[in-house]
Amino acid sequence: MNDFISDLNRLLIFFLPFALGIILHEVAHGYIAWRLGDPTAKNQGRLTLNPIKHVDPMGLAVFVLTALFTGFVFGWAKPVPVDPRYFKNPRQGLMLSSMAGPATNFALALCFAFAFTALYGHAATAPLGSTGAYFLDPLVRICLAGVSVNLVLGVLNLIPIPPLDGSKVVQYFLPRDLALKYLSLERHGFLLLLLLIAFGVVGRFIRFIVEPLFTGVMTLAGA
């Protein structure tokens, strides 16, 4: 029973930063695409913070299961549609709109780190059992979760396996014919990604990258 309560608490702590991270990630894709001439996401009402517009039932279910039962929180939102045919330079536009998502996650991680720094001192000095401690302790934990989960989202999405954002960045630097063949692997890439996650390869790789990033972000924020 205590383990279940602990897992449920973990789920609640991670839910807000995870939801914010995946929603703003997708909105950033659509916003940059719109600024570059692609109105698809805007026309479909995806440039909004309304979670109903972005929720993917399977991605949400995976998040709940991984948050409850594993040490690696994973999930996704409904992808924002981007049509490169609207861009003056399709390959460059695809790269820039794809980079916007991970860049937003890294910026969010830094914002959560600064919020942690601002709140931690107050939480540490609040008397045990006081109203201040009751509210501040969970907020501090949410901020820490916000740093880690957004770093994970940013790094994960930069892995160059189609359809992840990293593949759209890599395609820009490949010869056109090779780039098209590379992106055509998208229909198999998601299955490959799930297999790599299931066997722990992605988790080990992400921890290797995220741990020093976490230290650097927290140091930059003065934590």
C-alpha positions in Angstrom: 0.0 0.0 0.0 2.8 2.4 0.9 4.5 1.6 -2.4 1.3 2.4 -4.3 0.9 5.7 -2.5 4.5 6.6 -3.3 4.1 5.7 -7.0 0.8 7.7 -7.1 2.6 10.7 -5.5 5.3 10.4 -8.1 2.7 10.4 -10.9 1.1 13.6 -9.5 4.4 15.4 -9.1 5.5 14.6 -12.7 2.1 15.2 -14.3 2.1 19.1 -14.5 5.7 19.5 -15.8 5.2 16.6 -18.2 1.9 18.0 -19.6 3.4 21.5 -19.9 6.5 20.1 -21.5 4.7 18.1 -24.2 2.1 20.7 -24.9 4.5 23.6 -25.3 6.8 21.3 -27.3 4.1 20.8 -29.9 2.9 24.4 -29.9 6.4 25.5 -30.6 6.6 23.2 -33.6 3.4 24.7 -35.0 4.2 28.3 -34.1 7.6 28.3 -35.9 6.0 26.5 -38.8 3.3 29.2 -39.0 5.9 32.0 -38.8 7.7 30.3 -41.7 4.5 30.2 -43.8 2.8 26.9 -42.9 -0.7 27.6 -41.5 -1.7 24.0 -41.0 -1.3 23.8 -37.2 -3.0 27.2 -36.8 -5.9 26.3 -39.1 -6.4 23.1 -37.0 -6.5 25.0 -33.7 -3.3 23.5 -32.4 -1.6 26.8 -31.5 -3.3 26.7 -28.1 -2.4 25.6 -24.5 -5.8 23.8 -24.3 -4.6 20.2 -23.4 -7.7 18.7 -25.0 -6.4 19.7 -28.4 -3.1 18.0 -27.8 -3.8 14.9 -25.7 -3.0 11.5 -27.3 -4.8 8.7 -25.3 -2.0 6.2 -25.9 0.7 8.7 -25.1 -1.1 9.6 -21.9 -1.5 5.9 -20.9 2.2 5.2 -21.5 3.0 8.2 -19.3 0.8 7.0 -16.4 2.2 3.4 -16.6 5.9 4.5 -16.8 5.4 7.1 -14.0 3.8 4.5 -11.8 5.9 1.4 -12.5 9.3 2.5 -13.9 12.2 4.9 -13.3 11.9 6.3 -16.8 8.9 8.6 -17.4 7.8 8.5 -21.1 4.9 9.6 -23.1 3.8 11.9 -25.9 1.2 14.3 -27.2 -0.6 14.3 -30.5 2.0 15.5 -33.1 1.3 19.0 -34.5 1.0 18.7 -38.3 3.7 20.5 -40.3 3.6 20.7 -44.1 7.0 21.7 -45.5 5.5 22.5 -48.9 4.5 25.9 -47.5 8.1 26.8 -46.7 10.3 28.8 -49.0 13.1 26.4 -48.2 11.3 23.2 -47.2 14.2 21.3 -45.7 15.4 24.3 -43.7 11.9 25.1 -42.6 11.4 21.5 -41.5 14.7 21.6 -39.5 13.8 24.9 -37.8 10.3 23.9 -36.9 11.5 20.6 -35.5 14.3 22.2 -33.4 11.7 24.5 -31.8 10.2 21.6 -29.7 13.4 20.4 -28.0 14.6 24.1 -27.6 11.3 24.8 -25.8 11.9 21.9 -23.4 15.4 23.1 -22.6 14.1 26.6 -21.9 11.4 25.1 -19.7 14.0 23.1 -17.8 15.9 26.3 -17.1 12.7 28.1 -16.0 11.8 25.3 -13.6 15.4 25.4 -12.2 15.1 29.2 -11.5 11.7 28.5 -9.9 13.3 25.9 -7.7 16.0 28.3 -6.6 13.4 30.9 -5.7 11.2 28.5 -3.7 13.8 26.2 -2.0 15.0 28.8 0.5 11.5 29.5 1.7 10.6 25.8 1.8 13.7 24.9 3.8 13.0 27.5 6.5 9.2 26.9 6.7 8.3 25.2 10.0 7.4 21.5 9.7 3.6 21.1 9.5 3.0 24.8 8.7 0.8 26.0 5.8 3.9 27.3 4.0 5.6 23.9 4.2 2.4 22.1 3.1 2.3 24.1 -0.2 6.0 24.8 -0.8 7.3 21.2 -0.5 5.2 19.9 -3.3 6.1 22.9 -5.5 9.8 22.4 -4.9 9.4 18.8 -6.0 7.4 19.7 -9.0 10.1 22.2 -10.0 12.8 19.5 -9.7 10.6 17.2 -11.8 10.1 20.0 -14.3 13.9 20.3 -14.8 14.5 16.5 -15.2 11.4 15.7 -17.3 12.0 18.6 -19.8 15.7 17.7 -20.2 14.6 14.1 -20.9 12.0 15.3 -23.4 14.5 17.6 -25.1 17.3 15.0 -25.4 14.9 12.2 -26.3 13.4 14.1 -29.2 16.9 15.0 -30.6 17.7 11.3 -31.0 18.0 11.0 -34.9 15.5 8.2 -35.3 12.6 9.1 -37.5 10.0 10.4 -36.6 11.8 12.1 -33.7 12.8 15.8 -34.2 16.5 14.9 -34.4 15.9 13.1 -37.7 14.4 16.3 -39.2 17.5 18.2 -38.1 19.8 15.5 -39.6 18.0 15.5 -43.0 18.9 19.1 -43.6 22.6 18.2 -43.7 22.2 15.2 -46.0 22.0 15.1 -49.8 18.4 15.5 -50.9 17.9 11.9 -52.2 19.5 10.4 -49.1 17.4 12.7 -46.9 14.2 11.5 -48.5 15.2 7.8 -48.0 16.2 8.6 -44.4 12.9 10.2 -43.5 11.0 7.4 -45.2 12.1 5.1 -42.4 9.6 6.9 -40.2 7.1 4.1 -40.4 9.6 1.7 -38.8 11.3 4.2 -36.6 8.7 4.4 -33.9 8.7 0.6 -33.4 12.5 0.7 -33.2 12.3 3.4 -30.6 9.9 1.4 -28.5 12.2 -1.6 -28.7 15.2 0.4 -27.6 13.2 1.8 -24.7 12.0 -1.6 -23.7 15.5 -3.0 -23.6 16.8 0.0 -21.6 19.1 1.4 -24.4 17.3 4.7 -24.6 17.1 5.1 -20.8 20.8 4.5 -20.4 21.7 6.9 -23.2 19.4 9.6 -21.8 20.7 9.3 -18.3 24.3 9.6 -19.6 23.4 12.9 -21.3 20.8 14.3 -18.9 22.7 13.9 -15.6 25.5 16.4 -16.5 22.9 18.6 -18.1 20.8 18.6 -15.0 23.8 19.6 -12.9 24.7 22.4 -15.3 21.2 23.8 -15.5 20.8 23.8 -11.7 24.2 25.4 -11.3 23.3 28.1 -13.8 20.1 28.8 -11.9 22.1 29.2 -8.7 20.7 26.1 -7.0 
